[in-house]
Amino acid sequence: MEFPSGSPTPPPGCPAHQSQNGSAPTHLERVPLHGPEFSADPQRFYEYLRQYGPAAPVEVAPGVPVTLVTEYSAALQVLQSPDLFSKDARRWRDLNEGRIPLDSPALPMMVHRPNALFADGAEHLRLRQAISDSLAKVDTHRLSRQVERISAYLIEQFSTRGTVDLIEEYAKLVSLLVVNDIFGCPAHLGDRLAEGWAGLWAGEDADAASKLIGESLAELVAYKRAQPGEDVPSWMLQHPSALSDEEMVNQLFTMTGAGADPVRNLIGTGLMLVLSDERFYGGQYGGALLVEDAVDEVLWNNPPAPNLGIHYPTRDIEFFGMKLSAGDPVVVSFAAANTDPALSASRQMLSKRAHLAWSAGPHACPAKDPATLMAVGAMEKLLNLLPDIELAVPVENLNWRPSPFQRGLVELPASFTPVQLRSRTPDPARPTAAAQPVDATPSTPAKGGWWSSFLARWR
């Protein structure tokens, strides 16, 4: 196949980069969606992959081949056809036949776990209803207040310094602590969960971090059975689906990770956009667009979980002219589908809900509304309390997390005029703050873990 005139150049690291006459790689040549080139500019890879048609052969990690769906309409067909495209990773043929490296970085994201994300049919419906019905009971007004309180508390920890890494010291912690609140975590269990997830995300001992998270969640389930409260785990335990303790731990593990990590990425990428684009934050437009607009733009163009729609054909099929074998992974690229040239250039104005950042069909994210509320609230609180905050490095110098499954910044250094933030009232229902300029002296968090320190601060 010859590229049409003006077609994109193969990205660096692509097997076709040095091909003659710009010809497309053969079906045996897979484009690597890993490494620094992909992390730096994934859209260039998606643009190139569109030369194959609606789907293309790629590697999501060395030795891990998948078919990547890049076209919006084809993505919807996969997401909305559970009879043809299963989520059950036990169907993964290459893994079952020993062709996937057991130390592959793709396995934690792709290997089967006994939760709703990897279930189909009646079992998925049973697990999903317990989750979605319980999340629906979350009071959005209370959640909004808690996002404000947690955000204000975290900002207090670095406000006197005048500098901050908005990923490590803010976005990551906001998402973890808000999830702790939704789960009604006691102080010591919330600290352990935050520690476990922080270690897992930092690439430390994954087995130790996962064990800490699992043990903490098991203790939380036992605690909620004995002392139920107005929180998501208690509501799930009371649900007619009658989840066992083991099922509860597996669902909560996925809910914690799938809830906190995308929100972390969404907050971080949203703040980068707001602080670097004059449409949002000054310049000749005077910052006319709102934080909500920035979040929508991120969800369209830089979704926090860009290639997480992993499915397995239930039988050999032909898909838009491609032959797909049963059990070979087909991954919907939410990021590529959202930027499909076939969509209207004004897609973001036509429908804020039309993007696929939260997936679609029976496995659409049940927490998309709370997640968006969390991101908007955290961003607004930061900009309100530190109105002169600005990026400390050029956008082009920022580094992205090296994974095809998540799109998030490694760090986001920022600077601002140091201020002392003090609560005007001890009443936690009114989390207002007064800002006074101060000398730029280092501040330290309160003693104890982040969650127990926050609870001590507000209670």
C-alpha positions as CSV (number, residue, x, y, z in Angstrom):
1,M,0.0,0.0,0.0
2,E,1.3,3.4,-0.9
3,F,0.8,6.4,1.3
4,P,-1.3,9.2,-0.3
5,S,0.4,12.5,-0.9
6,G,0.9,14.5,2.3
7,S,0.5,11.5,4.6
8,P,2.3,11.6,7.9
9,T,5.9,10.4,8.2
10,P,6.4,7.3,10.3
11,P,7.3,8.3,13.9
12,P,10.8,7.6,15.2
13,G,11.1,4.1,16.4
14,C,8.4,2.9,14.0
15,P,9.3,-0.2,11.9
16,A,8.3,1.8,8.8
17,H,10.5,4.8,9.6
18,Q,13.1,3.8,7.1
19,S,10.8,2.1,4.6
20,Q,11.3,3.0,1.0
21,N,8.9,5.2,-0.9
22,G,6.9,5.9,2.3
23,S,5.2,2.5,1.9
24,A,3.2,1.3,4.9
25,P,4.6,-1.5,7.0
26,T,3.4,-5.0,6.3
27,H,0.8,-6.7,8.6
28,L,3.8,-8.4,10.4
29,E,5.4,-5.1,11.4
30,R,3.9,-3.6,14.5
31,V,4.2,0.0,15.6
32,P,5.6,0.3,19.1
33,L,3.4,2.4,21.4
34,H,6.1,2.4,24.1
35,G,9.3,4.4,24.6
36,P,10.0,8.1,24.9
37,E,9.0,9.0,21.4
38,F,5.5,7.7,21.9
39,S,5.2,9.4,25.4
40,A,6.3,12.7,24.0
41,D,3.9,12.8,21.0
42,P,1.3,10.0,20.9
43,Q,-0.9,11.9,18.4
44,R,1.8,11.7,15.8
45,F,1.7,7.9,16.2
46,Y,-2.1,7.8,16.0
47,E,-2.0,10.0,12.8
48,Y,0.4,7.5,11.2
49,L,-1.6,4.5,12.3
50,R,-4.7,5.8,10.5
51,Q,-3.1,4.9,7.2
52,Y,-4.1,1.3,8.0
53,G,-7.7,2.2,8.3
54,P,-10.0,1.9,11.4
55,A,-7.5,-0.4,13.2
56,A,-3.8,-1.1,13.1
57,P,-1.2,-3.6,14.4
58,V,0.8,-2.2,17.4
59,E,2.8,-3.3,20.4
60,V,1.8,-1.9,23.8
61,A,5.0,-3.3,25.3
62,P,7.9,-5.3,23.9
63,G,6.5,-8.6,22.8
64,V,2.9,-7.7,23.5
65,P,1.0,-7.4,20.2
66,V,-2.5,-5.9,20.0
67,T,-4.8,-4.4,17.4
68,L,-5.4,-0.7,18.1
69,V,-8.8,0.8,17.0
70,T,-8.3,4.4,16.0
71,E,-11.5,5.4,14.3
72,Y,-14.4,6.8,16.3
73,S,-17.2,4.8,14.7
74,A,-15.2,1.5,14.8
75,A,-14.4,2.2,18.5
76,L,-18.1,2.5,19.2
77,Q,-18.8,-0.7,17.5
78,V,-16.3,-2.6,19.7
79,L,-17.5,-0.9,22.9
80,Q,-21.2,-1.5,22.2
81,S,-20.9,-5.1,21.0
82,P,-20.2,-7.3,24.1
83,D,-21.3,-10.4,22.4
84,L,-18.5,-10.1,19.8
85,F,-15.9,-8.3,22.0
86,S,-15.4,-9.7,25.5
87,K,-13.6,-8.0,28.4
88,D,-12.6,-11.3,30.0
89,A,-8.8,-11.4,29.7
90,R,-8.7,-15.1,30.4
91,R,-9.4,-15.4,26.6
92,W,-6.0,-13.8,25.8
93,R,-4.6,-16.4,23.5
94,D,-0.9,-15.2,23.4
95,L,-0.8,-15.2,27.2
96,N,-2.4,-18.6,27.5
97,E,0.0,-20.1,25.0
98,G,3.1,-18.7,26.7
99,R,4.1,-16.0,24.2
100,I,3.8,-12.9,26.6
101,P,6.8,-12.1,28.8
102,L,5.8,-12.7,32.4
103,D,7.7,-9.6,33.5
104,S,6.0,-7.4,30.9
105,P,4.9,-3.9,32.1
106,A,1.6,-4.5,30.2
107,L,0.5,-7.4,32.4
108,P,-0.7,-5.3,35.4
109,M,-3.1,-3.5,33.1
110,M,-4.2,-6.4,30.9
111,V,-4.1,-9.6,33.0
112,H,-7.5,-10.9,34.3
113,R,-8.7,-9.8,37.8
114,P,-12.1,-10.9,39.3
115,N,-13.8,-7.6,39.1
116,A,-16.4,-5.8,37.0
117,L,-13.8,-4.5,34.5
118,F,-13.0,-8.0,33.3
119,A,-16.5,-9.5,33.6
120,D,-19.2,-10.0,30.9
121,G,-22.9,-10.7,30.9
122,A,-24.8,-11.4,34.0
123,E,-21.7,-11.5,36.2
124,H,-20.7,-8.0,35.0
125,L,-24.2,-6.7,35.5
126,R,-24.3,-8.0,39.1
127,L,-20.9,-6.4,40.0
128,R,-21.6,-3.3,38.0
129,Q,-24.9,-2.6,39.7
130,A,-23.4,-2.8,43.1
131,I,-20.8,-0.2,42.1
132,S,-23.0,2.2,40.1
133,D,-25.9,2.1,42.5
134,S,-23.6,2.9,45.4
135,L,-21.8,5.7,43.6
136,A,-25.2,7.2,42.8
137,K,-25.8,7.7,46.5
138,V,-22.8,10.0,46.8
139,D,-24.0,13.5,47.7
140,T,-22.5,15.8,45.1
141,H,-22.8,18.8,47.3
142,R,-20.9,17.1,50.1
143,L,-18.4,15.8,47.7
144,S,-17.8,19.3,46.3
145,R,-17.3,20.6,49.9
146,Q,-14.8,17.8,50.6
147,V,-12.9,18.5,47.4
148,E,-12.6,22.1,48.6
149,R,-11.4,21.1,52.0
150,I,-8.9,18.6,50.9
151,S,-7.6,21.0,48.2
152,A,-7.2,23.8,50.7
153,Y,-5.5,21.6,53.2
154,L,-2.9,20.4,50.6
155,I,-2.3,24.0,49.3
156,E,-1.6,25.1,52.9
157,Q,1.3,22.6,53.0
158,F,3.3,24.3,50.3
159,S,1.8,27.8,50.2
160,T,4.6,29.5,52.1
161,R,7.3,28.0,49.8
162,G,6.4,29.7,46.6
163,T,7.2,26.6,44.6
164,V,5.4,23.3,44.1
165,D,5.3,20.2,42.0
166,L,1.6,20.2,41.2
167,I,1.6,16.5,40.4
168,E,3.4,15.0,43.4
169,E,2.2,17.5,46.0
170,Y,-1.2,18.2,44.7
171,A,-3.0,16.3,41.9
172,K,-1.9,12.9,43.2
173,L,-2.9,13.6,46.8
174,V,-6.2,15.3,46.0
175,S,-7.4,12.2,44.1
176,L,-6.2,9.7,46.8
177,L,-7.7,11.7,49.7
178,V,-11.0,12.3,48.0
179,V,-11.3,8.5,47.3
180,N,-10.5,7.9,51.0
181,D,-13.3,10.2,51.9
182,I,-15.8,8.5,49.6
183,F,-14.8,5.2,51.1
184,G,-15.2,6.4,54.6
185,C,-11.7,5.3,55.5
186,P,-10.6,5.5,59.2
187,A,-7.4,7.4,59.6
188,H,-4.9,4.5,59.8
189,L,-6.4,2.6,56.8
190,G,-6.6,5.8,54.7
191,D,-2.9,6.4,55.4
192,R,-2.0,2.9,54.3
193,L,-4.1,3.0,51.1
194,A,-2.4,6.4,50.2
195,E,1.0,4.9,50.9
196,G,0.3,1.8,48.9
197,W,-1.0,3.6,45.8
198,A,1.8,6.2,46.0
199,G,4.3,3.4,46.0
200,L,2.7,1.6,43.2
201,W,2.5,4.7,41.0
202,A,6.1,5.6,41.8
203,G,7.3,2.3,40.3
204,E,8.5,1.0,43.6
205,D,8.1,-2.7,44.8
206,A,4.8,-3.4,43.0
207,D,4.2,-6.7,44.9
208,A,4.7,-5.0,48.3
209,A,2.5,-2.0,47.3
210,S,-0.2,-4.2,46.0
211,K,-0.1,-6.4,49.1
212,L,-0.4,-3.3,51.3
213,I,-3.4,-2.0,49.3
214,G,-5.1,-5.4,49.3
215,E,-4.7,-6.0,53.1
216,S,-5.9,-2.4,53.8
217,L,-9.0,-2.9,51.7
218,A,-9.7,-6.3,53.4
219,E,-9.5,-4.5,56.8
220,L,-11.8,-1.8,55.4
221,V,-14.4,-4.3,54.3
222,A,-14.4,-6.0,57.7
223,Y,-14.6,-2.6,59.4
224,K,-17.6,-1.6,57.3
225,R,-19.4,-4.9,57.9
226,A,-19.1,-4.3,61.6
227,Q,-19.7,-0.5,61.5
228,P,-21.4,0.6,58.3
229,G,-21.6,4.3,57.5
230,E,-22.7,6.7,54.8
231,D,-20.0,5.6,52.3
232,V,-19.6,3.6,49.1
233,P,-18.2,0.4,50.7
234,S,-21.1,0.3,53.2
235,W,-23.7,0.8,50.5
236,M,-22.0,-1.9,48.3
237,L,-22.1,-4.4,51.2
238,Q,-25.8,-3.6,51.7
239,H,-26.6,-4.0,48.0
240,P,-28.9,-6.9,46.8
241,S,-26.0,-8.2,44.7
242,A,-24.7,-9.7,48.0
243,L,-21.0,-9.3,47.3
244,S,-18.7,-11.5,49.3
245,D,-15.7,-10.0,51.2
246,E,-13.3,-11.2,48.5
247,E,-15.5,-9.7,45.8
248,M,-15.7,-6.5,47.7
249,V,-11.9,-6.2,48.0
250,N,-11.5,-6.9,44.2
251,Q,-14.1,-4.3,43.3
252,L,-12.6,-1.7,45.7
253,F,-9.1,-2.3,44.5
254,T,-10.1,-1.5,40.9
255,M,-12.3,1.4,42.0
256,T,-9.5,3.0,44.0
257,G,-6.9,2.7,41.2
258,A,-9.3,3.5,38.3
259,G,-10.8,6.4,40.3
260,A,-7.7,8.1,41.7
261,D,-5.1,7.7,38.9
262,P,-7.2,9.1,36.0
263,V,-8.3,12.0,38.2
264,R,-4.6,12.7,39.0
265,N,-3.8,12.8,35.3
266,L,-6.9,14.9,34.5
267,I,-6.0,17.5,37.2
268,G,-2.3,17.6,36.2
269,T,-2.9,17.9,32.4
270,G,-5.8,20.4,33.0
271,L,-3.6,22.7,35.1
272,M,-0.8,22.5,32.5
273,L,-3.3,23.6,29.9
274,V,-4.8,26.4,32.0
275,L,-1.4,27.7,33.0
276,S,0.1,27.6,29.5
277,D,-2.8,28.6,27.2
278,E,-3.8,32.3,27.2
279,R,-7.4,31.3,26.3
280,F,-7.7,30.2,29.9
281,Y,-5.3,32.3,31.9
282,G,-4.7,35.8,30.7
283,G,-3.2,37.0,27.5
284,Q,-5.1,38.9,24.9
285,Y,-8.2,36.8,25.6
286,G,-8.2,37.7,29.3
287,G,-8.7,34.1,30.3
288,A,-12.2,34.0,28.9
289,L,-12.6,30.2,29.0
290,L,-13.4,28.4,32.2
291,V,-11.8,25.5,34.1
292,E,-14.7,23.3,32.9
293,D,-13.7,24.1,29.4
294,A,-10.1,23.1,30.1
295,V,-11.2,19.8,31.6
296,D,-13.4,19.1,28.5
297,E,-10.5,19.9,26.2
298,V,-8.3,17.5,28.1
299,L,-10.9,14.7,27.9
300,W,-11.1,15.2,24.1
301,N,-7.4,15.6,23.3
302,N,-5.4,14.1,26.1
303,P,-7.7,11.6,27.9
304,P,-6.2,10.3,31.2
305,A,-6.6,6.6,30.2
306,P,-6.0,6.8,26.4
307,N,-5.7,3.2,25.4
308,L,-7.5,1.2,28.1
309,G,-10.4,-0.2,26.1
310,I,-9.0,-3.8,26.0
311,H,-11.3,-6.4,24.5
312,Y,-11.0,-10.0,23.1
313,P,-13.0,-11.2,20.1
314,T,-15.2,-14.2,21.1
315,R,-14.7,-15.8,17.6
316,D,-12.8,-15.2,14.4
317,I,-14.3,-12.2,12.7
318,E,-13.7,-9.7,9.9
319,F,-13.6,-6.2,11.3
320,F,-13.7,-3.3,8.7
321,G,-11.7,-5.5,6.3
322,M,-9.3,-6.8,9.0
323,K,-9.3,-10.5,10.1
324,L,-9.3,-10.7,13.9
325,S,-8.8,-14.0,15.6
326,A,-10.6,-15.1,18.8
327,G,-8.6,-14.3,21.9
328,D,-6.3,-11.7,20.3
329,P,-6.5,-8.4,22.1
330,V,-8.3,-5.5,20.4
331,V,-7.6,-2.2,22.2
332,V,-9.9,0.8,21.7
333,S,-7.7,4.0,21.6
334,F,-10.0,6.6,23.3
335,A,-7.3,9.2,22.5
336,A,-7.1,8.3,18.8
337,A,-10.9,8.0,18.4
338,N,-11.5,11.4,20.0
339,T,-9.2,13.0,17.4
340,D,-10.5,11.1,14.5
341,P,-10.4,13.5,11.5
342,A,-13.7,12.1,10.4
343,L,-15.3,13.9,13.4
344,S,-16.4,17.5,12.9
345,A,-13.7,20.1,13.8
346,S,-16.3,21.6,16.1
347,R,-16.9,18.3,17.9
348,Q,-16.1,19.8,21.4
349,M,-18.8,22.4,20.9
350,L,-21.4,20.0,19.5
351,S,-21.4,17.7,22.5
352,K,-19.2,17.7,25.6
353,R,-20.4,14.2,26.3
354,A,-19.6,12.7,22.9
355,H,-15.9,12.0,23.7
356,L,-14.8,8.5,24.6
357,A,-12.5,9.5,27.5
358,W,-14.7,7.5,29.9
359,S,-15.4,4.7,27.4
360,A,-18.9,3.8,26.2
361,G,-21.3,0.9,26.2
362,P,-21.8,-1.5,29.1
363,H,-18.3,-0.8,30.5
364,A,-18.5,3.0,30.5
365,C,-16.9,4.5,33.6
366,P,-19.6,4.7,36.4
367,A,-17.6,7.4,38.2
368,K,-17.2,9.9,35.4
369,D,-19.4,12.6,37.0
370,P,-17.7,12.5,40.4
371,A,-14.3,12.3,38.7
372,T,-15.0,15.4,36.6
373,L,-16.4,17.3,39.7
374,M,-13.2,16.4,41.6
375,A,-10.9,17.7,38.8
376,V,-12.8,20.9,38.3
377,G,-13.0,21.6,42.1
378,A,-9.3,21.0,42.7
379,M,-8.2,23.1,39.8
380,E,-10.5,26.0,40.8
381,K,-9.4,26.0,44.4
382,L,-5.8,26.2,43.5
383,L,-6.3,29.0,41.0
384,N,-8.4,30.9,43.6
385,L,-6.0,30.6,46.5
386,L,-2.8,31.1,44.4
387,P,-4.0,33.5,41.7
388,D,-0.5,34.4,40.4
389,I,0.7,30.8,40.0
390,E,2.6,30.0,36.8
391,L,4.6,27.2,35.3
392,A,8.2,27.1,36.3
393,V,9.4,25.4,33.1
394,P,8.4,25.6,29.5
395,V,5.6,23.1,28.5
396,E,7.9,21.5,25.9
397,N,10.3,20.5,28.8
398,L,7.7,18.6,30.7
399,N,7.9,14.8,30.8
400,W,5.0,12.4,30.4
401,R,4.5,9.0,32.2
402,P,5.9,6.3,29.9
403,S,2.8,4.1,29.3
404,P,0.3,3.7,26.5
405,F,-2.4,3.0,29.1
406,Q,-2.2,6.4,30.9
407,R,-1.6,9.9,29.8
408,G,-0.2,12.0,32.7
409,L,2.7,14.2,33.5
410,V,5.6,13.0,35.6
411,E,5.9,16.4,37.2
412,L,4.5,20.0,36.9
413,P,6.8,22.5,38.5
414,A,5.1,25.9,39.3
415,S,5.9,29.0,41.2
416,F,3.8,31.7,42.9
417,T,4.0,34.5,45.5
418,P,4.3,32.8,48.9
419,V,1.3,33.2,51.2
420,Q,0.2,32.1,54.6
421,L,-3.3,30.4,54.3
422,R,-5.2,30.3,57.6
423,S,-8.8,29.1,58.1
424,R,-11.1,31.8,59.3
425,T,-13.2,29.4,61.3
426,P,-12.7,25.9,62.8
427,D,-16.0,24.9,61.4
428,P,-15.2,22.4,58.6
429,A,-18.5,23.2,56.8
430,R,-17.1,26.6,55.9
431,P,-13.6,26.0,54.5
432,T,-12.7,29.6,53.7
433,A,-9.2,30.9,53.8
434,A,-7.4,34.2,54.2
435,A,-4.2,34.7,52.3
436,Q,-1.4,37.0,53.6
437,P,2.0,37.5,51.9
438,V,4.9,35.9,53.9
439,D,8.6,35.2,53.5
440,A,9.3,32.2,51.4
441,T,10.1,29.7,54.2
442,P,9.7,26.0,53.7
443,S,6.6,24.4,55.1
444,T,6.2,20.8,56.2
445,P,3.0,18.7,56.3
446,A,1.4,17.8,59.6
447,K,2.7,14.8,61.4
448,G,1.3,11.4,60.4
449,G,0.1,10.2,57.1
450,W,-1.8,12.6,54.7
451,W,-5.2,11.2,55.4
452,S,-4.9,11.2,59.2
453,S,-3.4,14.6,59.1
454,F,-6.2,16.0,57.0
455,L,-8.8,14.4,59.4
456,A,-7.0,15.9,62.4
457,R,-7.0,19.3,60.7
458,W,-10.7,19.4,59.9
459,R,-12.2,17.4,62.7
